[in-house]
Each structure stands twice: as C-alpha cells, then as structure tokens.
C-alpha cells in the first residue's frame, strides 16, 4: 500500500512540476523507470526469500504503472492465485487438525493462513485462533515454554531461554510474560555481546577488517538480533574482500600477470587507496605487451582452454578496443563455448 501511495505522489509531483516549471519528459520518464526498476528488484528478492505477501505488494506497484514491465501483471495474478491456494490449504488443514483434537497444530496452521492474508484476515481464522488460545492443550504448551525459559534463565543460559520465549510468542504474540522475559533476556545477551562488537569497532578503525569480521560474528552469535553488529559485519566483510582482492592483484602484478591483476582489481568494490595506481600500472603493462598477451590468448584457445582465452582476449580489448583480431577471437570462443554447452545438454 505504501508503495502505491508513493507512486501516486510521484505522479502528482511530476504533473505539478510539469505545470509550474520546465521539466523535460525525459526526466519524468527516468523517475518512473528508476522507481519501477527498484520495486521490481525488491519484489524479485522478496519472492526468492519466499516472502510472498510482501513480494505481491511490490509487483502490484509495478503492474499499476506498467503491467508488461518484467511480466509484473502476470506475476501479480500468479501470486494472488498461489497465495489464495496456500491460505485455503492452511485453513482446511487447521479445520481438520482442530476436529481431530490437535489444538496446538490447528492454531499454528490458522496463524500461517492469517500471515498469508492481506490485512491478516481470512474467513474466521482470527476468531478460531482466539478460541484455541483458551484450549487446555495450548495453555499447557505455553506453560511448558515459559517454565523452560525460566529454568534456562536461572541457569544463566540466556540463549536457550530466548528460544523458549520466541517459541511461546509464535503461539501467542501478545503473551506479556513471554514478551517481558524476552526483553530481559535480550538485555543480558546484548550486554554480553557488546564487548565483542566494540572490539570489532576498534579493529575496523585500525583497518584490520578480517579480524573485525570475527569479532562482529562473535557478537551476533551471542545476540542474533544485534543490528549494529550485523550492519558493521557487512561493511567489514566488503572491505576485507577488497583487501584480499588487492593482495591477489598485487601478487599477480608482481609475477608478471597484468590480466590477472586487472581481474582482481575489478572485483574491488568502492574505494581502495592503492587500487587505482595498481590498475594503471597493470593497464600500461598490458598495453605495452599486448602482442605477447594476444599470442598467449591464441595459444590458450588452441589448447581448448576456452574460458581462460576468452578472459584474456577481453582484457586485451579493454586496453585496446580497436584490436580487431582479439574481437574476432572473442566471437569464435563464445560460439565454441555455446556449442559445447548445447552438446552437453
């Protein structure tokens, strides 16, 4: 819903801009295109994660503007059909479980049904859930989780206590004792995880990204919902990969392998203080010896080392876009690779 409202606001804003100041159609088109691309990527990512209801919202936002964009309109219909089928399946399963005396299983099936429903409503699933929360079987299960959580807390095993509280909240998200217990346990876990996070921060500031990654991972192992540590871990991993790729690029350059050097440099994401100079060094080396590397690529091709030869021909074209023979060989290699792929299939 929020995404649709955004698109409506965007449309109104575009109209007002067009009326009151000179805005080109191209600018308006680009704003729509960028929004469509972003929403479509998000829809696809959510779909891959099996978060179907959220995925549907983004596909609908795209389809409202352009139903043919990436087949968004067809995907919307397919998702609606699939979600409805799943809701009905969970609902009918819950009915059968309830009739056979499986109160806890029935409640969880109704919850799955509701979780796949817009606005959290499907038939009388909500009222069925309320009814089942008073069932002795469900109450006994909740008491078991709470008792085990209390025992784990007493023993100082806060991670196990957390899992018990979370299990209880899956049954009854509004259970106050489980919510307060989980909050208290999280405070203990966060206090235990924070020193690892802070050590990771010190290592990160010192440029020791690989060691920082380990500390952040330790913090997250203790407290999985540690958002700051998770964000820091992503940043540290990216910079650690950059450092690793730089070292590999440097080793390739020092061993007389400028194509290998450039390949590793191309994997560096964002800014790296030494990468630019190393890239220039390897580019100049490749330019100065392009004939030698061309013959090396041809030799690889003749040895049927197709992937290696293609990579080298492509690097030659990066530094010498006018190298016609290298361009022809790229076409030959790609045709041969495609032919071999078809034969294997």
C-alpha atoms as one frame of an Amber mdcrd trajectory, in Angstrom:
protein
   0.000   0.000   0.000   2.803   2.430   0.881   4.479   1.733  -2.442   1.286
   2.522  -4.358   0.849   5.736  -2.400   4.416   6.686  -3.265   3.770   6.157
  -6.971   0.597   8.245  -6.780   2.527  11.007  -5.026   5.216  10.732  -7.681
   2.620  11.126 -10.422   1.115  14.222  -8.785   4.547  15.709  -8.184   5.538
  15.111 -11.796   2.355  16.807 -13.008   2.887  19.828 -10.768   6.481  20.137
 -11.863   5.449  19.983 -15.487   2.868  22.733 -14.909   4.940  25.151 -12.861
   8.487  24.730 -14.092  10.185  23.422 -17.206  10.759  19.726 -16.610  11.517
  17.504 -19.569   9.501  14.405 -20.325  12.774  12.503 -20.213  13.304  13.479
 -16.562   9.811  12.344 -15.627  10.293   9.105 -17.537  13.590   8.428 -15.771
  11.993   8.928 -12.361   9.285   6.393 -13.248  11.804   3.983 -14.754  14.102
   4.128 -11.729  11.195   3.537  -9.363   9.949   0.623 -11.463  13.389  -0.977
 -11.516  13.805  -0.581  -7.763  10.365  -2.006  -6.972  10.787  -4.882  -9.400
  14.151  -5.835  -7.899  12.667  -5.701  -4.408   9.690  -7.822  -5.488  12.001
 -10.426  -7.011  14.238 -10.506  -3.943  11.288 -10.963  -1.592   9.909 -13.677
  -3.845  13.216 -15.570  -3.706  13.059 -15.356   0.091   9.522 -16.786  -0.038
   8.068 -13.601   1.465   5.193 -13.816  -0.950   2.736 -11.316   0.506   5.371
  -8.569   0.604   6.526  -9.537  -2.870   2.973  -9.197  -4.162   2.736  -5.610
  -2.935   5.809  -4.579  -4.905   4.750  -6.449  -8.036   1.352  -4.730  -7.803
   3.061  -1.348  -7.557   4.975  -2.100 -10.753   1.937  -3.532 -12.539  -0.136
  -0.448 -11.675   2.289   1.630 -13.735   3.273  -0.891 -16.428   1.755  -4.407
 -16.353   4.186  -5.557 -19.045   7.316  -4.500 -17.159   9.107  -7.782 -16.489
   5.759  -9.538 -16.738   4.667  -7.847 -13.492   0.965  -8.122 -14.300   1.204
 -11.861 -14.889   3.270 -12.290 -11.737   0.616 -10.465  -9.712  -2.096 -12.824
 -10.924   0.101 -15.856 -10.349   0.973 -14.743  -6.817  -2.634 -13.983  -5.940
  -3.662 -17.433  -7.107  -0.798 -19.077  -5.243  -1.427 -17.176  -2.015  -5.131
 -17.937  -2.113  -4.388 -21.623  -2.635  -1.949 -21.622   0.294  -4.394 -19.787
   2.569  -7.143 -22.251   1.786  -4.786 -25.182   2.291  -3.666 -23.952   5.707
  -7.235 -23.113   6.695  -8.562 -26.544   5.721  -5.616 -28.246   7.389  -6.346
 -26.282  10.556 -10.012 -27.315  10.480  -9.067 -30.980  10.190  -6.483 -30.666
  12.958  -8.981 -28.941  15.217 -11.598 -31.624  14.607  -9.091 -34.352  15.418
  -8.100 -32.726  18.716  -4.767 -31.263  17.602  -5.431 -27.850  19.086  -1.857
 -26.540  19.036  -1.190 -27.672  15.467  -4.522 -26.206  14.379  -3.695 -22.850
  15.945  -0.340 -22.702  14.155  -1.986 -23.604  10.831  -4.536 -20.830  11.314
  -1.669 -18.431  12.043   0.090 -19.428   8.817  -3.159 -18.820   6.986  -3.538
 -15.363   8.544   0.100 -14.466   7.867  -0.514 -15.019   4.151  -3.660 -12.893
   4.140  -3.917  -9.189   3.289  -4.765  -7.272   6.468  -4.312 -10.533   8.380
  -7.856 -11.710   7.702  -9.119 -14.911   6.091 -12.601 -16.241   6.772 -12.948
 -16.752  10.535  -9.301 -17.726  11.107  -8.762 -14.923  13.628 -11.698 -15.949
  15.781 -10.558 -19.568  15.575  -7.150 -18.507  16.889  -8.729 -16.615  19.796
 -10.823 -19.649  20.621  -7.859 -22.026  20.529  -5.706 -19.834  22.766  -8.018
 -20.864  25.617  -7.687 -24.557  24.822  -6.023 -26.597  27.623  -3.580 -28.148
  25.152  -2.375 -24.728  24.011  -2.200 -23.373  27.547  -0.130 -26.385  28.582
   2.276 -25.821  25.691   2.689 -22.155  26.599   3.279 -23.019  30.247   5.924
 -25.525  29.196   7.798 -22.928  27.155   7.618 -20.361  29.948   8.747 -22.846
  32.597  11.692 -23.988  30.493  12.624 -20.377  29.758  12.625 -19.603  33.483
  14.801 -22.641  34.193  17.290 -21.670  31.500  17.441 -18.115  32.815  18.108
 -19.374  36.324  20.977 -21.461  34.948  22.345 -18.437  33.078  21.649 -19.986
  29.674  20.061 -16.926  28.118  20.239 -18.110  24.521  18.168 -21.204  25.271
  15.789 -19.093  27.341  15.403 -16.785  24.372  14.467 -19.657  22.065  11.766
 -20.776  24.518  10.265 -17.298  24.756  10.312 -16.983  20.969   8.522 -20.320
  20.620   5.849 -19.138  23.051   5.394 -15.902  21.118   4.881 -17.811  17.885
   1.835 -19.337  19.544   0.658 -16.150  21.245   2.431 -12.958  20.078   0.646
 -10.964  22.763   1.745 -13.099  25.709   3.021 -10.461  28.134   5.115 -12.814
  30.271   6.990 -14.053  27.209   7.448 -10.528  25.837   8.858  -9.154  29.078
  11.013 -12.247  29.574  12.401 -11.968  26.057  13.191  -8.292  26.593  15.066
  -9.069  29.799  16.984 -11.933  28.191  17.908  -9.731  25.242  19.340  -7.153
  27.641  21.602  -9.824  29.133  22.676 -11.113  25.720  23.331  -7.616  24.419
  25.481  -6.824  27.455  27.476  -9.990  26.767  27.794  -9.296  23.037  28.680
  -5.609  23.275  32.379  -6.052  24.237  32.915  -8.176  21.097  31.202  -5.546
  18.989  33.279  -2.748  20.499  36.478  -4.723  19.914  35.351  -5.199  16.325
  34.888  -1.451  16.022  38.431  -0.824  17.264  39.839  -3.334  14.788  37.755
  -1.821  11.997  39.059   1.672  12.736  42.599   0.272  12.682  41.970  -1.172
   9.214  42.129  -4.793  10.368  38.901  -5.768   8.651  39.349  -9.554   8.686
  39.821  -9.565  12.471  36.888  -7.177  12.865  34.703  -9.636  10.950  35.473
 -12.331  13.518  34.541 -10.079  16.443  31.292  -8.978  14.840  30.422 -12.612
  14.142  31.051 -13.482  17.781  28.733 -10.674  18.879  25.981 -11.844  16.525
  26.381 -15.453  17.652  25.659 -14.312  21.197  22.826 -11.970  20.217  21.421
 -12.717  16.724  19.298  -9.539  16.656  22.283  -7.237  17.177  21.506  -4.857
  14.303  24.562  -2.635  14.704  26.860  -5.661  14.654  25.127  -7.081  11.568
  25.498  -3.793   9.691  29.122  -3.474  10.763  29.768  -7.074   9.715  28.523
  -6.359   6.189  30.819  -3.339   5.903  33.824  -5.171   7.330  33.299  -8.164
   5.051  33.176  -5.910   1.994  36.398  -4.145   2.966  38.080  -7.431   3.911
  37.219  -8.787   0.458  38.647  -5.626  -1.066  41.896  -6.095   0.838  42.086
  -9.732  -0.198  41.465  -8.890  -3.851  44.059  -6.128  -3.703  46.677  -8.502
  -2.311  45.865 -11.055  -5.018  46.040  -8.315  -7.650  49.399  -7.153  -6.314
  50.755 -10.712  -6.351  49.577 -11.130  -9.952  51.210  -7.852 -10.960  54.496
  -8.750  -9.289  54.529 -12.137 -11.015  54.110 -10.551 -14.447  50.416 -11.288
 -14.882  48.698  -7.947 -15.615  45.451  -9.556 -16.880  45.166 -11.445 -13.605
  45.940  -8.251 -11.727  43.191  -6.351 -13.555  40.759  -9.190 -12.955  41.270
  -8.987  -9.190  41.197  -5.181  -9.198  37.824  -5.296 -10.978  36.423  -7.220
  -8.002  37.236  -4.393  -5.600  34.017  -2.637  -4.658  34.095   1.071  -3.907
  37.220   2.991  -2.971  40.567   1.390  -2.181  43.557   3.707  -1.627  46.084
   1.675  -3.643  43.837   0.024  -6.229  43.841   2.898  -8.717  47.617   3.075
  -9.002  47.905  -0.696  -9.322  45.244  -0.748 -12.023  47.111   1.917 -14.001
  50.366   0.005 -13.649  48.851  -3.240 -14.939  46.946  -1.487 -17.708  50.139
   0.111 -19.005  51.969  -3.211 -18.760  49.234  -4.923 -20.762  49.218  -2.151
 -23.377  52.982  -2.304 -23.760  52.965  -6.061 -24.273  49.631  -6.537 -25.996
  51.082  -8.629 -28.844  52.653 -11.080 -26.420  49.428 -11.462 -24.465  47.466
 -11.837 -27.690  49.672 -14.765 -28.705  49.232 -16.224 -25.231  45.448 -15.980
 -25.613  45.616 -17.645 -29.036  47.702 -20.455 -27.547  45.115 -20.963 -24.798
  42.398 -21.094 -27.448  44.293 -23.719 -29.422  44.683 -25.768 -26.236  40.885
 -25.631 -25.820  41.243 -23.574 -22.643  38.307 -21.524 -23.785  37.338 -19.659
 -20.618  40.925 -18.577 -19.964  41.461 -17.477 -23.553  38.194 -15.523 -23.626
  39.104 -13.695 -20.425  42.493 -12.718 -21.839  41.065 -11.609 -25.195  38.547
  -9.465 -23.336  41.251  -7.788 -21.266  43.142  -7.031 -24.459  40.010  -5.337
 -25.781  39.726  -3.305 -22.589  43.111  -1.685 -23.179  42.936  -1.868 -26.980
  39.284  -1.607 -28.080  40.438  -1.354 -31.712  42.159  -4.765 -31.670  40.117
  -6.432 -34.421  41.750  -9.854 -34.171  41.030 -10.082 -30.447  37.404  -9.144
 -31.112  37.118 -11.886 -33.748  38.596 -14.440 -31.378  36.108 -13.475 -28.670
  33.289 -14.278 -31.102  34.921 -17.590 -32.037  35.446 -18.585 -28.416  31.902
 -17.691 -27.398  30.437 -19.666 -30.312  32.520 -22.682 -29.384  31.544 -22.409
 -25.699  27.868 -22.190 -26.664  28.187 -25.189 -28.995  29.804 -27.268 -26.264
  27.106 -26.220 -23.809  24.368 -27.349 -26.201  26.101 -30.691 -26.768  26.322
 -31.278 -23.010  22.609 -30.569 -22.629
